[in-house]
Amino acid sequence: MRDADGMAVASFVMGLAGLLVFNVVLGPCALVLGSLALLRGTARRGRALLGISLGVADLAVLAAVTAADQSFSWSLGG
């Protein structure tokens, strides 16, 4: 149970960080860890669901940026 709780928190943190950097890596990791946490019966179900949602958002941001400029990265400068 304790491992599942850690996975739920890690999923949330990775999903949140993935919105800013390395969304191509952190997004799928957030999805996998959140799903595993739910399958293992975590007590932190909300964090696992947020991690999954943020992982999906990471991949959506990646798709939008890729469609906008045909690259896998984005920058704040022009």
N, CA, C and O atoms as CSV, one atom per row, in Angstrom:
chain,resi,resn,atom,element,x,y,z
A,1,MET,N,N,0.825,-1.188,0.000
A,1,MET,CA,C,0.000,0.000,0.000
A,1,MET,C,C,0.869,1.252,0.000
A,1,MET,O,O,0.549,2.230,-0.676
A,2,ARG,N,N,1.945,1.228,0.740
A,2,ARG,CA,C,2.816,2.395,0.829
A,2,ARG,C,C,3.474,2.696,-0.519
A,2,ARG,O,O,3.643,3.859,-0.886
A,3,ASP,N,N,3.846,1.644,-1.252
A,3,ASP,CA,C,4.423,1.841,-2.579
A,3,ASP,C,C,3.419,2.495,-3.524
A,3,ASP,O,O,3.785,3.358,-4.321
A,4,ALA,N,N,2.166,2.088,-3.436
A,4,ALA,CA,C,1.124,2.651,-4.290
A,4,ALA,C,C,0.905,4.129,-3.971
A,4,ALA,O,O,0.675,4.932,-4.876
A,5,ASP,N,N,0.975,4.490,-2.689
A,5,ASP,CA,C,0.828,5.898,-2.312
A,5,ASP,C,C,1.981,6.728,-2.871
A,5,ASP,O,O,1.772,7.847,-3.341
A,6,GLY,N,N,3.187,6.188,-2.820
A,6,GLY,CA,C,4.344,6.874,-3.385
A,6,GLY,C,C,4.222,7.036,-4.890
A,6,GLY,O,O,4.615,8.062,-5.446
A,7,MET,N,N,3.677,6.019,-5.548
A,7,MET,CA,C,3.474,6.103,-6.994
A,7,MET,C,C,2.461,7.189,-7.340
A,7,MET,O,O,2.627,7.900,-8.331
A,8,ALA,N,N,1.418,7.318,-6.530
A,8,ALA,CA,C,0.399,8.333,-6.779
A,8,ALA,C,C,0.999,9.733,-6.669
A,8,ALA,O,O,0.733,10.594,-7.507
A,9,VAL,N,N,1.800,9.955,-5.643
A,9,VAL,CA,C,2.433,11.262,-5.454
A,9,VAL,C,C,3.446,11.525,-6.571
A,9,VAL,O,O,3.506,12.633,-7.103
A,10,ALA,N,N,4.238,10.518,-6.926
A,10,ALA,CA,C,5.217,10.671,-8.002
A,10,ALA,C,C,4.516,10.973,-9.326
A,10,ALA,O,O,5.009,11.776,-10.118
A,11,SER,N,N,3.391,10.347,-9.565
A,11,SER,CA,C,2.627,10.600,-10.781
A,11,SER,C,C,2.183,12.055,-10.845
A,11,SER,O,O,2.295,12.702,-11.886
A,12,PHE,N,N,1.680,12.563,-9.725
A,12,PHE,CA,C,1.237,13.959,-9.657
A,12,PHE,C,C,2.404,14.917,-9.909
A,12,PHE,O,O,2.278,15.860,-10.691
A,13,VAL,N,N,3.528,14.675,-9.251
A,13,VAL,CA,C,4.695,15.558,-9.388
A,13,VAL,C,C,5.236,15.521,-10.818
A,13,VAL,O,O,5.554,16.564,-11.389
A,14,MET,N,N,5.340,14.318,-11.397
A,14,MET,CA,C,5.839,14.207,-12.767
A,14,MET,C,C,4.900,14.878,-13.759
A,14,MET,O,O,5.351,15.539,-14.693
A,15,GLY,N,N,3.612,14.712,-13.562
A,15,GLY,CA,C,2.647,15.350,-14.453
A,15,GLY,C,C,2.714,16.860,-14.365
A,15,GLY,O,O,2.618,17.547,-15.382
A,16,LEU,N,N,2.877,17.384,-13.162
A,16,LEU,CA,C,2.968,18.824,-12.970
A,16,LEU,C,C,4.254,19.380,-13.574
A,16,LEU,O,O,4.226,20.401,-14.261
A,17,ALA,N,N,5.363,18.725,-13.325
A,17,ALA,CA,C,6.646,19.168,-13.884
A,17,ALA,C,C,6.660,19.021,-15.400
A,17,ALA,O,O,7.296,19.812,-16.098
A,18,GLY,N,N,5.966,18.019,-15.905
A,18,GLY,CA,C,5.937,17.776,-17.343
A,18,GLY,C,C,5.256,18.875,-18.140
A,18,GLY,O,O,5.480,19.003,-19.343
A,19,LEU,N,N,4.427,19.669,-17.472
A,19,LEU,CA,C,3.816,20.789,-18.179
A,19,LEU,C,C,4.852,21.839,-18.550
A,19,LEU,O,O,4.644,22.617,-19.482
A,20,LEU,N,N,5.958,21.866,-17.832
A,20,LEU,CA,C,6.995,22.866,-18.074
A,20,LEU,C,C,8.191,22.324,-18.846
A,20,LEU,O,O,8.682,22.980,-19.765
A,21,VAL,N,N,8.663,21.138,-18.484
A,21,VAL,CA,C,9.869,20.581,-19.103
A,21,VAL,C,C,9.690,19.087,-19.351
A,21,VAL,O,O,8.954,18.417,-18.628
A,22,PHE,N,N,10.352,18.577,-20.355
A,22,PHE,CA,C,10.423,17.142,-20.661
A,22,PHE,C,C,9.067,16.453,-20.713
A,22,PHE,O,O,8.912,15.339,-20.212
A,23,ASN,N,N,8.072,17.127,-21.328
A,23,ASN,CA,C,6.742,16.520,-21.366
A,23,ASN,C,C,6.702,15.229,-22.166
A,23,ASN,O,O,5.807,14.410,-21.962
A,24,VAL,N,N,7.650,15.030,-23.073
A,24,VAL,CA,C,7.683,13.801,-23.857
A,24,VAL,C,C,8.053,12.598,-22.989
A,24,VAL,O,O,7.697,11.466,-23.318
A,25,VAL,N,N,8.763,12.832,-21.887
A,25,VAL,CA,C,9.165,11.759,-20.974
A,25,VAL,C,C,8.259,11.713,-19.741
A,25,VAL,O,O,7.768,10.651,-19.359
A,26,LEU,N,N,8.048,12.866,-19.134
A,26,LEU,CA,C,7.306,12.906,-17.871
A,26,LEU,C,C,5.814,12.634,-18.026
A,26,LEU,O,O,5.188,12.096,-17.113
A,27,GLY,N,N,5.238,12.997,-19.164
A,27,GLY,CA,C,3.814,12.736,-19.395
A,27,GLY,C,C,3.473,11.251,-19.366
A,27,GLY,O,O,2.603,10.835,-18.601
A,28,PRO,N,N,4.148,10.441,-20.192
A,28,PRO,CA,C,3.866,9.005,-20.145
A,28,PRO,C,C,4.208,8.363,-18.795
A,28,PRO,O,O,3.510,7.451,-18.351
A,29,CYS,N,N,5.273,8.831,-18.145
A,29,CYS,CA,C,5.615,8.299,-16.817
A,29,CYS,C,C,4.506,8.585,-15.813
A,29,CYS,O,O,4.175,7.730,-14.991
A,30,ALA,N,N,3.932,9.781,-15.875
A,30,ALA,CA,C,2.828,10.134,-14.984
A,30,ALA,C,C,1.617,9.240,-15.235
A,30,ALA,O,O,0.945,8.811,-14.297
A,31,LEU,N,N,1.347,8.965,-16.511
A,31,LEU,CA,C,0.223,8.080,-16.848
A,31,LEU,C,C,0.427,6.678,-16.288
A,31,LEU,O,O,-0.484,6.101,-15.695
A,32,VAL,N,N,1.615,6.138,-16.475
A,32,VAL,CA,C,1.900,4.768,-16.028
A,32,VAL,C,C,1.871,4.676,-14.503
A,32,VAL,O,O,1.245,3.772,-13.949
A,33,LEU,N,N,2.541,5.599,-13.828
A,33,LEU,CA,C,2.579,5.542,-12.362
A,33,LEU,C,C,1.202,5.761,-11.748
A,33,LEU,O,O,0.845,5.096,-10.776
A,34,GLY,N,N,0.434,6.678,-12.299
A,34,GLY,CA,C,-0.922,6.903,-11.791
A,34,GLY,C,C,-1.806,5.680,-11.973
A,34,GLY,O,O,-2.573,5.318,-11.080
A,35,SER,N,N,-1.694,5.049,-13.129
A,35,SER,CA,C,-2.491,3.842,-13.390
A,35,SER,C,C,-2.086,2.699,-12.464
A,35,SER,O,O,-2.941,1.998,-11.923
A,36,LEU,N,N,-0.780,2.514,-12.285
A,36,LEU,CA,C,-0.311,1.460,-11.381
A,36,LEU,C,C,-0.760,1.712,-9.940
A,36,LEU,O,O,-1.134,0.781,-9.227
A,37,ALA,N,N,-0.720,2.973,-9.523
A,37,ALA,CA,C,-1.158,3.303,-8.168
A,37,ALA,C,C,-2.630,2.957,-7.978
A,37,ALA,O,O,-3.015,2.415,-6.942
A,38,LEU,N,N,-3.449,3.267,-8.975
A,38,LEU,CA,C,-4.874,2.936,-8.872
A,38,LEU,C,C,-5.098,1.426,-8.862
A,38,LEU,O,O,-5.934,0.923,-8.112
A,39,LEU,N,N,-4.350,0.708,-9.694
A,39,LEU,CA,C,-4.499,-0.749,-9.730
A,39,LEU,C,C,-4.076,-1.407,-8.424
A,39,LEU,O,O,-4.625,-2.439,-8.038
A,40,ARG,N,N,-3.104,-0.813,-7.746
A,40,ARG,CA,C,-2.620,-1.379,-6.484
A,40,ARG,C,C,-3.406,-0.890,-5.274
A,40,ARG,O,O,-3.078,-1.251,-4.143
A,41,GLY,N,N,-4.417,-0.090,-5.484
A,41,GLY,CA,C,-5.305,0.328,-4.408
A,41,GLY,C,C,-4.727,1.392,-3.498
A,41,GLY,O,O,-4.708,1.221,-2.279
A,42,THR,N,N,-4.260,2.476,-4.064
A,42,THR,CA,C,-3.690,3.552,-3.269
A,42,THR,C,C,-4.746,4.262,-2.423
A,42,THR,O,O,-5.916,4.335,-2.798
A,43,ALA,N,N,-4.318,4.770,-1.303
A,43,ALA,CA,C,-5.194,5.595,-0.475
A,43,ALA,C,C,-5.252,7.020,-1.018
A,43,ALA,O,O,-6.149,7.785,-0.665
A,44,ARG,N,N,-4.313,7.368,-1.860
A,44,ARG,CA,C,-4.242,8.708,-2.455
A,44,ARG,C,C,-4.805,8.676,-3.878
A,44,ARG,O,O,-4.125,9.026,-4.843
A,45,ARG,N,N,-6.031,8.259,-3.976
A,45,ARG,CA,C,-6.692,8.099,-5.265
A,45,ARG,C,C,-6.783,9.420,-6.031
A,45,ARG,O,O,-6.611,9.443,-7.250
A,46,GLY,N,N,-7.050,10.507,-5.329
A,46,GLY,CA,C,-7.151,11.819,-5.967
A,46,GLY,C,C,-5.852,12.245,-6.613
A,46,GLY,O,O,-5.851,12.785,-7.720
A,47,ARG,N,N,-4.745,12.007,-5.930
A,47,ARG,CA,C,-3.444,12.376,-6.498
A,47,ARG,C,C,-3.128,11.517,-7.720
A,47,ARG,O,O,-2.562,12.005,-8.698
A,48,ALA,N,N,-3.491,10.250,-7.660
A,48,ALA,CA,C,-3.258,9.378,-8.820
A,48,ALA,C,C,-4.080,9.854,-10.018
A,48,ALA,O,O,-3.576,9.887,-11.140
A,49,LEU,N,N,-5.326,10.216,-9.787
A,49,LEU,CA,C,-6.174,10.704,-10.872
A,49,LEU,C,C,-5.670,12.041,-11.413
A,49,LEU,O,O,-5.712,12.278,-12.620
A,50,LEU,N,N,-5.195,12.912,-10.528
A,50,LEU,CA,C,-4.599,14.170,-10.981
A,50,LEU,C,C,-3.339,13.916,-11.793
A,50,LEU,O,O,-3.100,14.590,-12.795
A,51,GLY,N,N,-2.534,12.954,-11.374
A,51,GLY,CA,C,-1.330,12.608,-12.119
A,51,GLY,C,C,-1.657,12.112,-13.513
A,51,GLY,O,O,-0.987,12.474,-14.480
A,52,ILE,N,N,-2.684,11.284,-13.618
A,52,ILE,CA,C,-3.107,10.788,-14.927
A,52,ILE,C,C,-3.615,11.944,-15.787
A,52,ILE,O,O,-3.286,12.030,-16.970
A,53,SER,N,N,-4.406,12.821,-15.202
A,53,SER,CA,C,-4.932,13.977,-15.937
A,53,SER,C,C,-3.816,14.895,-16.410
A,53,SER,O,O,-3.836,15.372,-17.545
A,54,LEU,N,N,-2.846,15.140,-15.542
A,54,LEU,CA,C,-1.721,15.988,-15.926
A,54,LEU,C,C,-0.850,15.311,-16.989
A,54,LEU,O,O,-0.299,15.983,-17.861
A,55,GLY,N,N,-0.725,13.989,-16.916
A,55,GLY,CA,C,0.010,13.260,-17.953
A,55,GLY,C,C,-0.650,13.407,-19.309
A,55,GLY,O,O,0.032,13.576,-20.319
A,56,VAL,N,N,-1.964,13.344,-19.337
A,56,VAL,CA,C,-2.707,13.554,-20.585
A,56,VAL,C,C,-2.513,14.992,-21.064
A,56,VAL,O,O,-2.339,15.231,-22.259
A,57,ALA,N,N,-2.543,15.947,-20.136
A,57,ALA,CA,C,-2.322,17.350,-20.497
A,57,ALA,C,C,-0.914,17.555,-21.045
A,57,ALA,O,O,-0.724,18.326,-21.986
A,58,ASP,N,N,0.073,16.876,-20.468
A,58,ASP,CA,C,1.444,16.960,-20.980
A,58,ASP,C,C,1.505,16.523,-22.440
A,58,ASP,O,O,2.128,17.180,-23.274
A,59,LEU,N,N,0.855,15.419,-22.730
A,59,LEU,CA,C,0.870,14.913,-24.103
A,59,LEU,C,C,0.079,15.822,-25.044
A,59,LEU,O,O,0.422,15.946,-26.219
A,60,ALA,N,N,-0.978,16.457,-24.533
A,60,ALA,CA,C,-1.737,17.406,-25.348
A,60,ALA,C,C,-0.896,18.640,-25.664
A,60,ALA,O,O,-0.929,19.144,-26.787
A,61,VAL,N,N,-0.146,19.126,-24.682
A,61,VAL,CA,C,0.752,20.260,-24.911
A,61,VAL,C,C,1.820,19.873,-25.932
A,61,VAL,O,O,2.132,20.647,-26.837
A,62,LEU,N,N,2.369,18.684,-25.784
A,62,LEU,CA,C,3.374,18.210,-26.739
A,62,LEU,C,C,2.798,18.157,-28.154
A,62,LEU,O,O,3.456,18.575,-29.107
A,63,ALA,N,N,1.587,17.652,-28.294
A,63,ALA,CA,C,0.952,17.560,-29.612
A,63,ALA,C,C,0.697,18.947,-30.190
A,63,ALA,O,O,0.896,19.165,-31.385
A,64,ALA,N,N,0.260,19.885,-29.357
A,64,ALA,CA,C,-0.009,21.242,-29.830
A,64,ALA,C,C,1.270,21.939,-30.277
A,64,ALA,O,O,1.290,22.606,-31.311
A,65,VAL,N,N,2.332,21.783,-29.499
A,65,VAL,CA,C,3.604,22.417,-29.850
A,65,VAL,C,C,4.183,21.782,-31.109
A,65,VAL,O,O,4.717,22.480,-31.971
A,66,THR,N,N,4.080,20.481,-31.214
A,66,THR,CA,C,4.584,19.783,-32.399
A,66,THR,C,C,3.811,20.208,-33.643
A,66,THR,O,O,4.406,20.408,-34.702
A,67,ALA,N,N,2.504,20.347,-33.528
A,67,ALA,CA,C,1.694,20.767,-34.663
A,67,ALA,C,C,1.970,22.218,-35.042
A,67,ALA,O,O,1.883,22.583,-36.215
A,68,ALA,N,N,2.301,23.040,-34.061
A,68,ALA,CA,C,2.517,24.465,-34.326
A,68,ALA,C,C,3.821,24.730,-35.066
A,68,ALA,O,O,3.852,25.537,-35.994
A,69,ASP,N,N,4.905,24.054,-34.663
A,69,ASP,CA,C,6.185,24.367,-35.311
A,69,ASP,C,C,6.983,23.139,-35.742
A,69,ASP,O,O,8.182,23.248,-35.998
A,70,GLN,N,N,6.356,21.997,-35.824
A,70,GLN,CA,C,6.972,20.753,-36.282
A,70,GLN,C,C,8.274,20.410,-35.550
A,70,GLN,O,O,9.239,19.965,-36.172
A,71,SER,N,N,8.299,20.614,-34.253
A,71,SER,CA,C,9.452,20.215,-33.441
A,71,SER,C,C,8.958,19.617,-32.142
A,71,SER,O,O,7.778,19.725,-31.809
A,72,PHE,N,N,9.875,18.975,-31.397
A,72,PHE,CA,C,9.515,18.382,-30.122
A,72,PHE,C,C,9.915,19.260,-28.950
A,72,PHE,O,O,9.926,18.785,-27.814
A,73,SER,N,N,10.244,20.524,-29.181
A,73,SER,CA,C,10.639,21.414,-28.096
A,73,SER,C,C,9.998,22.781,-28.300
A,73,SER,O,O,9.560,23.126,-29.397
A,74,TRP,N,N,9.954,23.539,-27.229
A,74,TRP,CA,C,9.433,24.891,-27.324
A,74,TRP,C,C,10.319,25.801,-26.503
A,74,TRP,O,O,11.007,25.362,-25.582
A,75,SER,N,N,10.290,27.071,-26.851
A,75,SER,CA,C,11.109,28.035,-26.133
A,75,SER,C,C,10.317,29.305,-25.903
A,75,SER,O,O,9.340,29.577,-26.600
A,76,LEU,N,N,10.743,30.075,-24.925
A,76,LEU,CA,C,10.053,31.307,-24.595
A,76,LEU,C,C,10.457,32.447,-25.526
A,76,LEU,O,O,9.703,33.403,-25.704
A,77,GLY,N,N,11.635,32.348,-26.116
A,77,GLY,CA,C,12.114,33.400,-27.021
A,77,GLY,C,C,11.529,33.275,-28.408
A,77,GLY,O,O,10.890,32.273,-28.728
A,78,GLY,N,N,11.738,34.276,-29.229
A,78,GLY,CA,C,11.194,34.265,-30.583
A,78,GLY,C,C,12.153,33.731,-31.516
A,78,GLY,O,O,11.870,33.643,-32.711
